[in-house]
Amino acid sequence: AADIPCAAFQSGWSNPRIEWKFQKGSSLVLFYYGGELTEPYKNRVQFSPTTIHFSTVTREDTGKYICEVVGDGSQIAKSEVNLIVQGAA
């Protein structure tokens, strides 16, 4: 299992909109958008405003996770976490 924090989350912002993206090489995947997890993450990721929790991770999950938070007053904050999964495929 793995927890990836969203350091960009600002608790003081009213109604912040949160998006998560996963970058691997040149490909970028939106996996939490519009308040929903996308496939294939739906079944193995739990979302909270401050963290995403993977119930299982594989080597395929190695890459950069980008959390983007947009506030009501068009404030924007971004944080990135590099996840490296070693061991069993």
Backbone torsions as a table, in degrees:
resi	resn	phi	psi	omega
1	ALA	NA	159.0	178.9
2	ALA	-149.8	140.9	173.1
3	ASP	-112.2	131.6	178.1
4	ILE	-119.2	117.3	-175.9
5	PRO	-79.0	150.0	172.2
6	CYS	-104.4	90.2	-177.4
7	ALA	-67.3	-18.0	-177.9
8	ALA	-76.7	-16.1	-175.9
9	PHE	-61.6	128.6	179.7
10	GLN	-114.0	110.8	-175.0
11	SER	-67.7	-21.9	-179.0
12	GLY	-77.5	-14.1	-177.9
13	TRP	-76.1	140.0	177.8
14	SER	-84.3	129.3	174.9
15	ASN	51.2	52.7	-178.7
16	PRO	-68.0	143.5	176.8
17	ARG	-101.5	128.9	-174.1
18	ILE	-115.1	134.4	174.5
19	GLU	-128.7	141.2	174.8
20	TRP	-116.9	136.1	176.5
21	LYS	-127.1	151.7	178.2
22	PHE	-121.9	123.9	-178.6
23	GLN	-114.4	127.4	177.4
24	LYS	-135.0	111.6	-173.9
25	GLY	61.2	-127.1	-178.0
26	SER	-95.7	-0.8	-178.9
27	SER	-94.0	140.6	-179.1
28	LEU	-125.8	124.6	-177.9
29	VAL	-116.8	128.5	172.3
30	LEU	-81.5	120.0	179.2
31	PHE	-120.7	-6.5	166.7
32	TYR	-136.8	115.3	-171.2
33	TYR	-151.7	138.1	177.8
34	GLY	59.8	30.5	177.9
35	GLY	79.7	11.7	-179.1
36	GLU	-136.2	145.9	171.6
37	LEU	-79.6	141.2	178.6
38	THR	-92.8	164.8	172.0
39	GLU	-68.6	148.8	-1.7
40	PRO	-92.9	17.5	-175.2
41	TYR	-80.9	-22.4	-174.7
42	LYS	-46.6	-42.3	-172.5
43	ASN	-84.1	-12.6	-174.7
44	ARG	-132.4	11.2	178.7
45	VAL	-126.4	135.4	172.7
46	GLN	-109.8	136.4	-176.7
47	PHE	-105.3	137.9	163.1
48	SER	-138.3	161.1	-175.7
49	PRO	-57.6	-29.4	-175.0
50	THR	-100.0	-14.5	-173.2
51	THR	-152.6	149.0	163.4
52	ILE	-113.1	140.2	-176.3
53	HIS	-118.1	119.7	175.4
54	PHE	-92.1	125.8	176.7
55	SER	-73.8	-31.2	173.6
56	THR	-139.8	147.4	174.3
57	VAL	-129.7	148.7	174.9
58	THR	-127.8	175.0	177.8
59	ARG	-57.9	-28.2	178.5
60	GLU	-61.2	-22.3	-178.0
61	ASP	-84.2	-4.3	177.0
62	THR	-64.4	129.3	180.0
63	GLY	159.7	-165.4	-176.4
64	LYS	-104.8	129.1	178.3
65	TYR	-106.8	124.5	-175.0
66	ILE	-115.9	123.0	177.5
67	CYS	-105.4	126.3	-179.8
68	GLU	-122.4	127.7	-178.0
69	VAL	-119.8	127.6	-179.7
70	VAL	-117.5	125.7	-179.3
71	GLY	-93.2	173.2	-179.0
72	ASP	-60.8	-40.5	-177.5
73	GLY	-87.5	35.8	-177.5
74	SER	52.2	26.0	169.3
75	GLN	-70.3	152.5	177.7
76	ILE	-142.6	137.6	177.3
77	ALA	-135.9	150.5	-174.3
78	LYS	-142.0	140.2	171.6
79	SER	-138.8	155.0	-176.9
80	GLU	-131.4	143.7	175.2
81	VAL	-133.3	130.6	173.7
82	ASN	-92.8	124.6	178.2
83	LEU	-108.4	128.4	176.0
84	ILE	-120.1	117.0	-179.3
85	VAL	-102.6	120.9	178.3
86	GLN	-113.1	162.6	177.1
87	GLY	98.9	-147.9	-171.4
88	ALA	-58.2	142.8	179.4
89	ALA	-76.2	NA	NA
